[in-house]
Amino acid sequence: MNFPTWGTAPLRRTRFAPNVSGELHLGNVRTALVAYYYARGRDWRFDLRLDDDPINKPPRGSAAEEDKGEKENLIDSQLRWLGIEWDNVYRLSERLGLAYWAMDNVWVETGGKTVYPYQYLKDYFLLGSNTSVAPMVITSFFDDVFSGTEVLIRGIDLDRQERIFENALRLPMGPEAPSPFEDPEYKYLPVIGDHMTKWHKSSSEGITLTQCIEAGVNPEKLCQYLVLSLLKEKPETEYLNLPSMVESDDFWNNMVESDFTELNVEQFWRAMGVDPPDDKLEE
């Protein structure tokens, strides 16, 4: 994958940040589509950030590094197959230097004193693999606040502990103290599931984008199907301007009021007009 330098796209942005350790499935594909259409509808920058481990990198030239590269290329090609185009692409690990800088240099005035509230976070990085989530969350946090991220769109299945950690980062001195940063707006999407899979984030049970491509699914039909699956009331028109629809308040006010939206596997393949892969046939 080619990693260009930062372009001249608008500063206001949203992003999609898939973890490079797994495959794209319908749940995170839907998140990517909504984030992309939201950015395009508002003429914002849309970035693709590949979330790799910023601390435990595979050795150069190793089989693990080669496997990581193959997964990054797969994400690249599959998002392009969906019609998603980004203004910038980079790895989370490339923002590690920014995180270290912020831990030493971000300060707040409180009680007449200058305080550096993030210096304690360096301990998490020294612990390395014993805190696999913390360095990724910390680096992601600083990347978002310094990159002009105004809206973060993601699945509601984000681990609760991760949310608590993020809240502590945004208000390091407590809720009454000033925050060093301006908070982005968070928009959460339901998880895709059905009576069989329950949580579609499970790559062992969820439908992957690879399966859709191999089955001959039409990408435009898939994009529209996934976006409309979020809505309580579906528009009657067959041809939709998805960026214009997703950026509007009407879209978000019409979203289903649930932590997950049901997806019947049989009905999905029927709606796509293709035969399901053999390993997805119900017994």
Order of alpha helices (4+ residues) and beta strands (2+ residues): beta-alpha-beta-alpha-beta-alpha-beta-beta-alpha-alpha-beta-alpha-beta-beta-alpha-alpha-alpha-alpha-beta-alpha
